[in-house]
Amino acid sequence: MYKFYVDGEWRHDENQPHVSGNYGVVNCVYIAVPQPDMVPNTISPETSGNMEVDDVVMRPEGFAQYSEADLQLSRDRISSFLSTHTVYELLPDSGKVTALDVNLAVKQAFHVLYEQGLPMVPLWDDFKGRFVGVLSALDFILILRELGTNGSNLTEEELETHTISAWKVGKLQLNLKRQMDGNGRPYPRPLVQAGPYDSLKEVALKILQNKVATVPIIHSTGPAGSCQEILYLASLSDILKCICRHFKHSSSSLPILQQPVSSIQLGTWVPRIGEANGRSFAMLRPTTSLGSALALLVQADVSSIPIVDDNDSLLDIYSRSDITALAKDKAYAQIHLDEMNIHQALQLGQDANPSLSFNGQRCQMCLRSDPLHKVMERLANPGVRRLVIVEAGSKRVEGIISLSDVFRFLLGV
């Protein structure tokens, strides 16, 4: 008998034979089938790795393929649910939304994101009397990279002299320059927003189509919607939680949710030897410079990159939002991006939150044998935006599944 230990939780593979003990403990059962004229498989020491696993037996994947009818049925039911429920159902009974004025200094905005633990904030333009955009961790990555190219060191004065509004103008010029080389997005673009009575499907599609993490929910009143009140910041995680809650006791009505993630077109996977893959998979070493990591995040247009050891076993993950840790003790004014490595950069944030270790709880993982419904339940947890797919035993990185990946698959877009 065996099971897997993932993210501090003992788990069994529901797609394999399993039994329950006298005290409710569930273990998978390995059924040995004699095969004549064949040498039985053994586990080499290299497969044990550093993941805690009880008596792991490596098995071939023999999962049944799902039918197109099952896929379409599941998509139709999820689409119907999202189309008939509104954003209003996401709004909490109480809460707060932080917004910043566009005339605030970039340095102060940097500290607000760090101190409040926010990946992004909406921006208010008092002159126009409306919300005009958002400031995100990506903005600070671009700012620090831009300042780093113009000087040998980042100074507090450089961040103090730029308001958010001035940065947005500079960002527009930067992107126009990139577009001349065929890169960058068209700017400025209108604020991606939604109203409280928009359907959940509309909001999910806005997030996917505009490649944003959250959408401000704004209630507009007065002539031509001149009076705006921001109610909430909606994310795919919020919508996924609604899906999981609604279908919790009727998951059998969605046949595709029982399929292991390895059997469906979901996420980005590490190419196997000799396999052609249209999308590259980026990984970092702990000694990679912070400057190189930030450049890769921007160039690959991804929100996070796994950090691995020499055997490609997962150690941690670096995300865009981790950049705000440089606000701690004004570290941005004292470091060179190319002289600080990823381990040191993450340590800044972990010093402020000791519960998150370099080899610990920051990484949310799953196995290739996990069914889609289990992956969705994990991604519905607050703060979880992606799961790293690892090999049982070695924790070797096999791929990554994000919230966007799941919604593109469920909605067929």
Stockholm file with secondary structure:
# STOCKHOLM 1.0

chainA/1-413         MYKFYVDGEWRHDENQPHVSGNYGVVNCVYIAVPQPDMVPNTISPETSGNMEVDDVVMRPEGFAQYSEADLQLSRDRISSFLSTHTVYELLPDSGKVTALDVNLAVKQAFHVLYEQGLPMVPLWDDFKGRFVGVLSALDFILILRELGTNGSNLTEEELETHTISAWKVGKLQLNLKRQMDGNGRPYPRPLVQAGPYDSLKEVALKILQNKVATVPIIHSTGPAGSCQEILYLASLSDILKCICRHFKHSSSSLPILQQPVSSIQLGTWVPRIGEANGRSFAMLRPTTSLGSALALLVQADVSSIPIVDDNDSLLDIYSRSDITALAKDKAYAQIHLDEMNIHQALQLGQDANPSLSFNGQRCQMCLRSDPLHKVMERLANPGVRRLVIVEAGSKRVEGIISLSDVFRFLLGV
#=GR chainA/1-413 SS CBEEEETTEEECCTTSCEEECTTSCEEECCCCCCCTTCCCCCCCGGGTTTSCEESCCCCCCCCCCCCHHHHHHHHHHHHHHHHTSBGGGGCCSSCCCCCEETTSBHHHHHHHHHHHTCSEEEEEETTTTEEEEEEEHHHHHHHHHHHHHHSSSCCHHHHHSCBHHHHHHHHHHHHHHHHHTTCSCCSSCCCCCBCTTSBHHHHHHHHHHHTCSEEEEEEEESGGGCEEEEEEEEEHHHHHHHHHHHTTTCGGGCGGGGSBGGGSSCSEECCCTTCCCSSCCCCBCTTSBHHHHHHHHHHHTCSEEEEECTTCBEEEEEEGGGGGGGGGGGGGGTCCTTTSBHHHHHHHHHHHCTTSCTTTTTCCEECTTSBHHHHHHHHTSTTCCEEEEECTTTCBEEEEEEHHHHHHHHHTC
#=GC SS_cons         CBEEEETTEEECCTTSCEEECTTSCEEECCCCCCCTTCCCCCCCGGGTTTSCEESCCCCCCCCCCCCHHHHHHHHHHHHHHHHTSBGGGGCCSSCCCCCEETTSBHHHHHHHHHHHTCSEEEEEETTTTEEEEEEEHHHHHHHHHHHHHHSSSCCHHHHHSCBHHHHHHHHHHHHHHHHHTTCSCCSSCCCCCBCTTSBHHHHHHHHHHHTCSEEEEEEEESGGGCEEEEEEEEEHHHHHHHHHHHTTTCGGGCGGGGSBGGGSSCSEECCCTTCCCSSCCCCBCTTSBHHHHHHHHHHHTCSEEEEECTTCBEEEEEEGGGGGGGGGGGGGGTCCTTTSBHHHHHHHHHHHCTTSCTTTTTCCEECTTSBHHHHHHHHTSTTCCEEEEECTTTCBEEEEEEHHHHHHHHHTC
//
